[in-house]
Structures are given as C-alpha cells and as structure tokens.
C-alpha cells in the first residue's frame, strides 16, 4: 500500500518552462491537496480538491493550475516557471474535508527553477 | 481558524518524555487540535488529534486543558528518530474545506 505517491522527486527547470507535478493516492480518499514549503517556513496551501470534479484556491495559488483527473490523481501545473516557485511541493489526501481525520502526505517534489 | 503559538525549539534527552506545548487561546468550540510532525526532508506525518478529551495512541498522548486554550503533546519515551519539527494546528471541520494551516512549529532535538 503506497499511500500518496508524487512524481518526480526532483526537477530542475529554467525560467519560463512549464511542468506538471503528479500525485496519486491509493486510499480511496475524496479530498486532495497541494502545498509548498520554503526554507524555514511551514507548509502553505496552493490548491485543494474537496472531491472529484471540484478544485479551489488555497493560500498561494498564483502561478499554478491544478487538475483533478479522477479520484486517485491530482496534478499541479506550472505554466511559466519563475525562480520564486523554487520550493518543495507536497501532495496530501484525506477521507473528506468535512469529517475529522488526518491528511496523508507524499514525500515531496523538490523543484529548482534557474 | 484559530492561531497557535508554539516554542521555536526544545531539547529532550533520549528515553525521557518530551512535552511539547501549544497555545490556542482563540479556539472555538468545534475546532479540533491536530498534531503533525515533519522529519527532515520527509512529508508531514499525522500524530494525533482531539477535541475536548485527552487522547492517546501508539505514538503519543494529547492533553487538552479544560478551557481548551492550550494543549500538550507528550512523546512518552523519546528516541533519536523523534527529532523533527512538530506542528500544532487547530482545525475546523464542517465549516471549511479541510485546509490545514501550518505555522512555524517546534523543532524538537532529542539528544543521546
């Protein structure tokens, strides 16, 4: 049982390039989330999907788009990467946002933009 | 969502209990207290959560004061592998959409 799987684990981009970060969960969870973490800071929510077919902005959505492809998969896209988007990106999932229960996190994608 | 205040860092001797405090004086009646930790370079890991009563699981115990304005996470026998950043989060279910707001957390250093 893999839990939450993120790909790739590492990526280096040049400014202006685009890329999609992939996330998949095998726990049959309804809700999925994308966070970013910068050095010395806590996690900040970028986008979330409360259920299949819905997505909403979090705290720092500018420069990102998301797609909830199906119940298992939730992708994060950078259309035109900027150095300020250099960060570690974490995907998470949970049973439902409306009941108690933990969010389960992947191991992150470390993204550097030159 | 209520804000939390945690000490920036703490030390604990290996084998001793680690007690991590958290203040959440503006917590509302239906907000839960959650604890997560993040070991270096890994994704956050859920530890425990509670509403009013004290809670215990295989990882830790959570003690919530009667007025719910503060709580303490207890790791009963800390090991070197417990060295991590610990996040205390208050979380409203039903009224929002499950968004965890992570603060700066407490860096716990377990020493031999």
Boltz contact constraints between the chains, C-beta under 6 A:
constraints:
  - contact:
      token1: [A, 31]
      token2: [B, 98]
      max_distance: 6.0
  - contact:
      token1: [A, 42]
      token2: [B, 102]
      max_distance: 6.0
  - contact:
      token1: [A, 42]
      token2: [B, 103]
      max_distance: 6.0
  - contact:
      token1: [A, 42]
      token2: [B, 104]
      max_distance: 6.0
  - contact:
      token1: [A, 43]
      token2: [B, 102]
      max_distance: 6.0
  - contact:
      token1: [A, 45]
      token2: [B, 99]
      max_distance: 6.0
  - contact:
      token1: [A, 50]
      token2: [B, 97]
      max_distance: 6.0
  - contact:
      token1: [A, 90]
      token2: [B, 43]
      max_distance: 6.0
  - contact:
      token1: [A, 97]
      token2: [B, 97]
      max_distance: 6.0
  - contact:
      token1: [A, 97]
      token2: [B, 98]
      max_distance: 6.0
  - contact:
      token1: [A, 98]
      token2: [B, 94]
      max_distance: 6.0
  - contact:
      token1: [A, 100]
      token2: [B, 32]
      max_distance: 6.0
  - contact:
      token1: [A, 100]
      token2: [B, 93]
      max_distance: 6.0
  - contact:
      token1: [A, 102]
      token2: [B, 46]
      max_distance: 6.0
  - contact:
      token1: [A, 105]
      token2: [B, 43]
      max_distance: 6.0
  - contact:
      token1: [A, 105]
      token2: [B, 44]
      max_distance: 6.0
  - contact:
      token1: [A, 106]
      token2: [B, 43]
      max_distance: 6.0
  - contact:
      token1: [A, 107]
      token2: [B, 42]
      max_distance: 6.0
  - contact:
      token1: [A, 107]
      token2: [B, 43]
      max_distance: 6.0
  - contact:
      token1: [A, 108]
      token2: [B, 43]
      max_distance: 6.0
